[in-house]
Amino acid sequence: MATITPAEEARRDPRRWWALGALVASMLVLGFDMTILNVALPTMAEQLGASTGEQQWMADSYVVVFAALMLPAGLLGDRFGRRRMLIAGLLVFLAGSLVGTLAGDVNWVVTARAVMGVGGALVMPLALSVLPSLFGPDERTKAVGIISAASALGLPLGPIIGGFLLNHFWWGSVFLVNVPMVAIGVAACVLLLPETRDPASPKVDAVSTALTASGLAALVYAIIEAPDRGWGDTLVLCLFAAAAVLLTGLVLRERRDGGTPCSSGAEGLGERPMLDMSLLAQRGFLLNTVAATLVMFVLSGLMFVLPPYLQAVLGHDALGTGVRLLPMMGGLMVAAKTAQPVVERFGARAVVSAGLVVLAFAALLGSRTTVDSGYGFTALWLSVAGVGFGFSVVPAMDGALATLPADRAGSGSGLLMTLRQVGSAVGIALLGSLLAGAFRDRLDVTGLPARAADTAGDSVVAAHLIAEKAGPEGAAHLAASADAAYVHGMTLVLLVCGIASLLSALLAAAFLPSAPGGRATPRKEARAMATSVTDAGE
């Protein structure tokens, strides 16, 4: 049983709503930090000379570290104090933001993002875990709703804030904007949050943490490097083999530590594994988790490939790009808020399957994009994609958590969050690499010097920069070729997304449990808290 120090006093303290404001600020920073970078990547690529692979690392370094450290970070808070570790996480995130603000090359940006991933891994699980010490059962649902709304609000805010900053300041401002918000969060946590801990939580397994981090890093590195080096390159093959060995070792270690499934009340035993792999033996949890992970795979990949299309191909500025991503965000938020009544009417299996079919239709529709399509067509399929995202990911997460007994809600939600972040990292790496390879193969660099041709092949932004330095006739030809090559690569990405979504829809329709969502509601509060945590990861 968790030991909560001044819980009853905190629940009667009128400052608890101010403390919730501190948590909202913390989660809001995490919510828009992912999408704010996507809008900034084309500008950063132009000013730092970053290739597509380097842009993938700028996005993925945060996600890989986040996914690898989220579970051990949560356990550190349980054992040593959630407020203490939450403040530490915010300070680490602040340090990473400052490094990003001052960065002068790609390597420093990647380093800054990795440091921010460490801070984010501490902040996300711990911001929600302190809610029981602030609010009683009668107020907790309202508090969870507020913090969930703040997390969701970060999605559309990121592109708009990022676009505004890039239009008025240098690219480092997308990191600098975190500083005042984090400072407010730290001050509020110090002054308003009570300290809570769970001394009975399992110890942090350093070996499992190392296996997770190194395995994911090797996998992502191999996928990102493969288009440049070739899929048969010795280093790429060695990295894939290393990733397979490391991640297999992680599964075997966690299965051994997990042993037999926990009985009621076993959640607090020291034998509990850090990553409870035995949960994947439950069909409902496994298939819903796979569906939610795939949605994150698609969403992260789309958020990586769309900004360069809107900026470089269609010619919009950073703020215009952020605003033009709103149809997808709007569709996602509307569907997410209306999904539960639909699930209660038709059942989770039908809604998840239908959401994935809608997502597949949107992706296949988007694959018909041409250089001359214009934004109207893009807005159409982005809106449809957002609806598909919302109607598939929310019921899938809720269905996964609904299958868990009360004593395993914590480990189950942790495993779900981790796998979703893995889906994000692999989506950026795999779909970004597919785009990079297709762009380079289709780009016509005839007549360019070898060095300029190589630079132009790095990204569509680089190709446009080279075109600006060429003569009028060569510039027009190279720019047109770059736009066509990028749209061709984006078409392939959308086709892969559509096919994967369609296959997942068939899998969900065939194998997901058929019980309506309304029947599996014995622990709504725990599921709502876990869902709000995962919402912030989007």
C-alpha positions, 0 to 999 in steps of 0.5 A: 500500500502506498504511503501518502504523507500529507494527503488529507491536508492537501485535499482540504487545501484550497491551493490544490487547484493552483497546484493542478495549474502547475501540473497542467503547465508541465503537461502542456509543455510536453504536449506541444513540444513534439509538434512544435519541433515538426514545424521548425524542422524545415527552417532548422534544416535550412539554417543548419544544413541538416539532411533528412536523416539528421532531421529524423535524429532531431525528432527521434532522439527525444522519443527514443530516450523518452520511451526507454526511461519512462518506466524507470523514471516513474519508479524513481518517483515512487521510491524517492518522492514524486514531487522531488523527481517531478521537479528534477524532471522539469529542471532536466527538461529546462537544461535541455531547452537551454542547450537547444536554444544555444545550439549551433549545429545538428549534434548539439540539437540532437543532444538537447532533445535527448536531454529533454527526453530524460526530463519528459520521461520523469515529468509525464508519469509523475505529474499524474501520479500526484493527483490522488494526494491532491484530490479526493474521489469526488474531485479527481475525475474533474482534475483528470479532465482538466489535465487531459484537456491541457495535454490535448490542447498542446497538439494544435498549439505546438504548430501555431506557437512554433510558426509564430516564433519562427516568423519573428525570431530565430529557430532556437526560440522554439526551445526558449519558449519552454523556459518560462513555462518550466520555471513556473512549473518548478516554482509551483511544484516547490510551493504547492505540491505535497510529497508522496512516495510508494516505498514498496514499488519495485527497484529500478532495474538498471540492466532492463533500462540499459537493454531498452535504451540500447536496443531502441537506439540500435533499431532506430539508428539502423533504420535512419542510416539504411537509405544512405548506406544501403539495407545490405550494408554491414553496419546496418545489418550489425545494428539490426542484429544488435537491436534484435539481440538486445530487445530479445534479452529485455523480453526474456529478462522481464518474462523471467522477473515477471514469473507468474501473474500477480494476484490481487495486491501483488502490485506492491511486491518487490518481485514485480517486474519493471516492464510487465511483459506477461500482460501481453498474454491477455488478448484484449490488452495485446491487440488494443495495444498493437492498435494504439501503437500503430496509430502512433506510428502513423501519426508520428510519421505524418507529422514528420513528412507533412511540414516540409511539404507545406513549407517547401512544396506549397511555399507557406511560411512556418506560421502558415504551416502550423495553422494548416495542420489544424484540420488533422488536430481538430478532427483528432480532438473532436473524435477523441471527445465523442468516441466514448458514447459511440463505443457505448452504443456499438462496442469497442471492436466496431469503433476501433476497426471503423476508426482504422478503416477511416484512417486507411481511407484518409491515407490512401486519399492523401496518396493521390496528392500531386504537386498541383493539388493545392492545400484544399485537397490536403485539408480534406484528407487531413481532417478525415485522418484526424477523425480516424486517429481519434476513433481508433486510438482512444477506444483502443487505449481504453479497451487495453486498460479495461482488461487489467485487474486493479492491482496491475493498472499501473504496470499495464498503463506503463507498458502501453505508454512505452509501446506507444512511444516506441511506435512513434520512434519507429514511425519517424525512423521508418517512414522518414527513411522511406521518404528520404530514399524515394526523394533521393532516387527520384530527384534529377540533379543532371548538370549539377556538380557532384558536391551540390548534387549530393547536398540537394539529395539530402532533403527537399529544403536543401534542394531548394537552397541549391536551386536558389544558387543555380541559374534561372533555368537550372533553378526552375528545373531543380525546384520542380524536380525536388517538389515532384520527388518529395510528393512521390516520397510522401505518396509512398509513405501514405500508401504504407500508412494506409495499407498498415491501417487497413490490415490492422482494421481487419485484425481488430475486427477479427480478434478484438473482444466484442464486449461493448465499451460500456460493460467494462467499466469497473475502474473508470477513474484509474483508466481515465488517469492512465488515458490522460497520461497517454494523451500527453504522449501524442 
